[in-house]
Amino acid sequence: MSEELEEVTEGAVEEYAEIAAHYKAGEGLSNEELDTVADVAVSVLRDILFYFDAQDSPIDEYDGDEGELILDVTAPDLAVLIGRHGRTLESLQTLFSLLVSRKLGFRYPVAVDVEGYKSRRHDKVISMARSAAARAVRQHSTVSLPPMSAYERRLVHIALRDNNRVDTHSEGADPERRVVITVL
């Protein structure tokens, strides 16, 4: 890493050290601290969007169900950021998380979405899981879902964990790994 980049990273980490200390101690962050985290995340996301000529795209901020900050880029013609089956968006999320963590000096859960894709996909996966579980019970058979990412497989397991009539497990190797639903 270049000396210049190291200096910028060290300066950023020092700048957010107090927020990092609060977060790592399990204390709730103040609204001002949360705004700072959001500002850093939006700045990093805009820097990435620059390479797609989309740095001026609107970014909606909202809180997720699990306390994470969600940044939803809402602009037309950004399908390139989603990619086939959301794989580009997954990679973007990984890169984005690393950059934000490096800049803040701690890992705060911030998710990137593009035009609500993750939200729609989340709902679709949950619906598919429940429908497949009902089919497995109705037919007294095992049902295999299509291959999914680790995140989507986790959604299926969570969606069906309270269903006492079925059990779930994953089979196969990535990228063909899938959830199998069996009747108890």
VEXLUM-906223 format. One record per residue (C-alpha): residue number from 1; residue in one letter; x, y negated, z negated. Coordinates in pm, 1 decimal, padded with zeros to 6 digits. Last residue first. Layout:
+-------+------+----------+----------+----------+
| nuvex | zanu |     east |    north |       up |
+-------+------+----------+----------+----------+
|   NUM |    a |        X |        Y |        Z |
...
+-------+------+----------+----------+----------+
END
This chain:
+-------+------+----------+----------+----------+
| nuvex | zanu |     east |    north |       up |
+-------+------+----------+----------+----------+
|   184 |    l | -04034.3 |  03457.7 | -00945.4 |
|   183 |    v | -04067.7 |  03358.0 | -00579.9 |
|   182 |    t | -03746.2 |  03259.2 | -00404.9 |
|   181 |    i | -03648.0 |  02926.3 | -00246.5 |
|   180 |    v | -03321.4 |  02919.8 | -00052.3 |
|   179 |    v | -03137.5 |  02590.1 | -00017.1 |
|   178 |    r | -02895.8 |  02552.1 |  00271.9 |
|   177 |    r | -02524.8 |  02530.9 |  00349.2 |
|   176 |    e | -02458.5 |  02510.7 |  00724.4 |
|   175 |    p | -02213.3 |  02218.3 |  00704.1 |
|   174 |    d | -02091.6 |  02348.4 |  00465.7 |
|   173 |    a | -02082.0 |  02711.7 |  00365.0 |
|   172 |    g | -02375.1 |  02940.5 |  00301.9 |
|   171 |    e | -02630.8 |  02973.6 |  00025.5 |
|   170 |    s | -02786.7 |  02737.8 | -00227.5 |
|   169 |    h | -03021.7 |  02844.7 | -00505.5 |
|   168 |    t | -03381.9 |  02779.0 | -00595.5 |
|   167 |    d | -03633.7 |  02953.6 | -00820.2 |
|   166 |    v | -04010.8 |  02961.0 | -00785.2 |
|   165 |    r | -04326.9 |  03002.5 | -00994.2 |
|   164 |    n | -04213.5 |  02794.0 | -01293.4 |
|   163 |    n | -04199.0 |  02473.5 | -01086.9 |
|   162 |    d | -04011.0 |  02236.2 | -01318.5 |
|   161 |    r | -03682.6 |  02282.5 | -01128.6 |
|   160 |    l | -03850.1 |  02227.6 | -00790.6 |
|   159 |    a | -03780.9 |  01858.9 | -00725.8 |
|   158 |    i | -03440.8 |  01880.2 | -00896.4 |
|   157 |    h | -03323.6 |  02171.2 | -00680.5 |
|   156 |    v | -03455.5 |  02001.9 | -00366.5 |
|   155 |    l | -03288.2 |  01669.9 | -00450.4 |
|   154 |    r | -02960.6 |  01852.8 | -00518.2 |
|   153 |    r | -02981.0 |  02008.3 | -00171.9 |
|   152 |    e | -03024.8 |  01656.6 | -00030.8 |
|   151 |    y | -02712.2 |  01527.3 | -00208.1 |
|   150 |    a | -02506.4 |  01829.2 | -00104.9 |
|   149 |    s | -02601.2 |  01769.9 |  00258.2 |
|   148 |    m | -02864.7 |  01989.0 |  00416.0 |
|   147 |    p | -02897.1 |  02300.9 |  00631.0 |
|   146 |    p | -03261.2 |  02390.6 |  00701.5 |
|   145 |    l | -03471.0 |  02538.8 |  00420.1 |
|   144 |    s | -03485.2 |  02910.5 |  00355.9 |
|   143 |    v | -03810.2 |  03058.0 |  00224.8 |
|   142 |    t | -03828.5 |  03386.3 |  00032.9 |
|   141 |    s | -04159.5 |  03566.3 |  00026.0 |
|   140 |    h | -04484.3 |  03601.8 | -00169.3 |
|   139 |    q | -04668.0 |  03435.5 |  00123.5 |
|   138 |    r | -04856.9 |  03181.0 | -00091.4 |
|   137 |    v | -04569.5 |  03142.5 | -00337.6 |
|   136 |    a | -04310.6 |  03089.7 | -00060.8 |
|   135 |    r | -04546.5 |  02852.3 |  00124.6 |
|   134 |    a | -04601.1 |  02644.3 | -00191.0 |
|   133 |    a | -04224.9 |  02628.6 | -00243.7 |
|   132 |    a | -04172.6 |  02525.9 |  00120.1 |
|   131 |    s | -04429.1 |  02245.1 |  00084.6 |
|   130 |    r | -04269.8 |  02122.8 | -00237.8 |
|   129 |    a | -03922.6 |  02121.6 | -00083.5 |
|   128 |    m | -04037.7 |  01951.7 |  00239.3 |
|   127 |    s | -04212.1 |  01677.6 |  00039.4 |
|   126 |    i | -03900.5 |  01618.6 | -00169.6 |
|   125 |    v | -03684.1 |  01612.6 |  00147.0 |
|   124 |    k | -03920.9 |  01366.8 |  00319.8 |
|   123 |    d | -03933.3 |  01131.6 |  00020.4 |
|   122 |    h | -03553.6 |  01121.6 | -00003.2 |
|   121 |    r | -03526.1 |  01075.7 |  00376.0 |
|   120 |    r | -03755.0 |  00771.3 |  00360.7 |
|   119 |    s | -03555.0 |  00620.1 |  00073.8 |
|   118 |    k | -03225.0 |  00702.1 |  00238.0 |
|   117 |    y | -03333.9 |  00542.5 |  00567.5 |
|   116 |    g | -03470.6 |  00222.4 |  00407.9 |
|   115 |    e | -03339.4 |  00000.0 |  00689.1 |
|   114 |    v | -02982.4 |  00099.9 |  00605.7 |
|   113 |    d | -02909.1 |  00210.2 |  00250.3 |
|   112 |    v | -02600.8 |  00152.6 |  00038.4 |
|   111 |    a | -02589.5 |  00279.4 | -00318.5 |
|   110 |    v | -02412.7 |  00114.1 | -00610.3 |
|   109 |    p | -02331.9 |  00314.7 | -00923.5 |
|   108 |    y | -02054.8 |  00127.4 | -01110.0 |
|   107 |    r | -01711.2 |  00283.8 | -01099.2 |
|   106 |    f | -01444.7 |  00077.8 | -01272.7 |
|   105 |    g | -01164.3 | -00160.4 | -01174.8 |
|   104 |    l | -01405.0 | -00394.1 | -00999.7 |
|   103 |    k | -01217.1 | -00410.6 | -00667.2 |
|   102 |    r | -01119.5 | -00045.3 | -00667.7 |
|   101 |    s | -01467.8 |  00065.6 | -00761.9 |
|   100 |    v | -01619.6 | -00150.8 | -00485.3 |
|    99 |    l | -01376.4 | -00013.8 | -00226.5 |
|    98 |    l | -01426.2 |  00348.9 | -00329.7 |
|    97 |    s | -01803.7 |  00314.0 | -00334.1 |
|    96 |    f | -01804.2 |  00154.0 |  00013.8 |
|    95 |    l | -01590.0 |  00428.8 |  00164.0 |
|    94 |    t | -01813.0 |  00700.7 |  00019.7 |
|    93 |    q | -02134.3 |  00520.9 |  00114.9 |
|    92 |    l | -02008.7 |  00462.6 |  00470.9 |
|    91 |    s | -01936.1 |  00833.3 |  00495.4 |
|    90 |    e | -02288.8 |  00917.2 |  00381.1 |
|    89 |    l | -02428.8 |  00656.2 |  00623.2 |
|    88 |    t | -02234.4 |  00817.8 |  00906.5 |
|    87 |    r | -02381.1 |  01155.0 |  00811.8 |
|    86 |    g | -02740.5 |  01031.1 |  00803.2 |
|    85 |    h | -02872.7 |  01320.6 |  01014.5 |
|    84 |    r | -02690.0 |  01178.3 |  01316.6 |
|    83 |    g | -02562.6 |  00831.7 |  01238.8 |
|    82 |    i | -02697.4 |  00582.8 |  00987.4 |
|    81 |    l | -02456.9 |  00299.0 |  01062.3 |
|    80 |    v | -02503.7 |  00343.0 |  01439.2 |
|    79 |    a | -02878.1 |  00310.6 |  01378.3 |
|    78 |    l | -02810.4 | -00054.3 |  01299.7 |
|    77 |    d | -03011.9 | -00192.7 |  01590.6 |
|    76 |    p | -03250.2 | -00405.8 |  01388.8 |
|    75 |    a | -03148.6 | -00549.7 |  01054.6 |
|    74 |    t | -03229.3 | -00465.5 |  00697.9 |
|    73 |    v | -02925.2 | -00360.4 |  00497.1 |
|    72 |    d | -03051.3 | -00210.1 |  00172.4 |
|    71 |    l | -02826.4 | -00253.5 | -00131.0 |
|    70 |    i | -02930.6 | -00030.9 | -00419.5 |
|    69 |    l | -02800.2 | -00089.2 | -00771.1 |
|    68 |    e | -02811.5 |  00225.0 | -00982.2 |
|    67 |    g | -03019.2 |  00267.2 | -01294.3 |
|    66 |    e | -03151.2 |  00613.9 | -01206.4 |
|    65 |    d | -03473.4 |  00503.0 | -01037.5 |
|    64 |    g | -03293.4 |  00242.9 | -00828.1 |
|    63 |    d | -03266.7 | -00128.5 | -00891.5 |
|    62 |    y | -03303.1 | -00367.6 | -00599.4 |
|    61 |    e | -03093.9 | -00577.3 | -00364.2 |
|    60 |    d | -03200.0 | -00658.8 | -00006.6 |
|    59 |    i | -02921.9 | -00731.0 |  00242.0 |
|    58 |    p | -03006.6 | -00945.4 |  00546.6 |
|    57 |    s | -02763.1 | -00900.3 |  00836.0 |
|    56 |    d | -02500.1 | -01173.4 |  00873.4 |
|    55 |    q | -02207.7 | -00929.6 |  00864.1 |
|    54 |    a | -02359.4 | -00724.8 |  01150.0 |
|    53 |    d | -02084.9 | -00736.3 |  01412.5 |
|    52 |    f | -02014.0 | -00370.3 |  01331.4 |
|    51 |    y | -01668.6 | -00448.6 |  01192.3 |
|    50 |    f | -01820.2 | -00737.5 |  00995.9 |
|    49 |    l | -02052.7 | -00487.7 |  00827.6 |
|    48 |    i | -01757.1 | -00362.0 |  00623.5 |
|    47 |    d | -01673.8 | -00710.4 |  00491.5 |
|    46 |    r | -02045.2 | -00770.5 |  00429.5 |
|    45 |    l | -02056.3 | -00451.6 |  00219.2 |
|    44 |    v | -01756.2 | -00562.9 |  00012.7 |
|    43 |    s | -01916.1 | -00902.9 | -00051.1 |
|    42 |    v | -02250.1 | -00742.0 | -00138.0 |
|    41 |    a | -02077.0 | -00514.8 | -00390.3 |
|    40 |    v | -01882.8 | -00801.2 | -00548.7 |
|    39 |    d | -02198.7 | -01012.3 | -00575.2 |
|    38 |    a | -02392.2 | -00719.7 | -00724.1 |
|    37 |    v | -02123.0 | -00661.8 | -00988.8 |
|    36 |    t | -02126.9 | -01034.1 | -01071.1 |
|    35 |    d | -02507.2 | -01036.0 | -01090.9 |
|    34 |    l | -02490.5 | -00738.4 | -01327.7 |
|    33 |    e | -02246.9 | -00933.1 | -01545.8 |
|    32 |    e | -02479.0 | -01236.5 | -01551.3 |
|    31 |    n | -02778.4 | -01017.8 | -01631.4 |
|    30 |    s | -02583.9 | -00873.0 | -01922.3 |
|    29 |    l | -02438.2 | -00524.0 | -01893.5 |
|    28 |    g | -02564.7 | -00257.2 | -02128.3 |
|    27 |    e | -02296.1 | -00116.5 | -02351.8 |
|    26 |    g | -02165.2 |  00229.6 | -02281.4 |
|    25 |    a | -01809.2 |  00139.2 | -02379.4 |
|    24 |    k | -01706.0 |  00187.8 | -02015.2 |
|    23 |    y | -01959.5 | -00076.1 | -01907.2 |
|    22 |    h | -01853.1 | -00333.8 | -02165.3 |
|    21 |    a | -01481.8 | -00278.8 | -02093.0 |
|    20 |    a | -01539.8 | -00297.0 | -01717.6 |
|    19 |    i | -01727.1 | -00626.6 | -01756.7 |
|    18 |    e | -01435.2 | -00765.2 | -01958.7 |
|    17 |    a | -01179.9 | -00637.5 | -01706.4 |
|    16 |    y | -01357.2 | -00797.4 | -01407.7 |
|    15 |    e | -01092.8 | -01062.0 | -01324.8 |
|    14 |    e | -00812.3 | -00825.8 | -01426.1 |
|    13 |    v | -00930.5 | -00568.3 | -01172.1 |
|    12 |    a | -00960.2 | -00837.2 | -00904.6 |
|    11 |    g | -00609.9 | -00965.0 | -00972.2 |
|    10 |    e | -00468.3 | -00611.4 | -00960.7 |
|     9 |    t | -00642.5 | -00547.0 | -00627.5 |
|     8 |    v | -00522.7 | -00875.8 | -00474.9 |
|     7 |    e | -00166.3 | -00814.0 | -00597.6 |
|     6 |    e | -00170.6 | -00457.2 | -00463.3 |
|     5 |    l | -00296.1 | -00583.8 | -00126.7 |
|     4 |    e | -00006.3 | -00831.7 | -00103.5 |
|     3 |    e |  00247.8 | -00569.4 | -00205.0 |
|     2 |    s |  00132.5 | -00344.6 |  00079.0 |
|     1 |    m |  00000.0 |  00000.0 |  00000.0 |
+-------+------+----------+----------+----------+
END
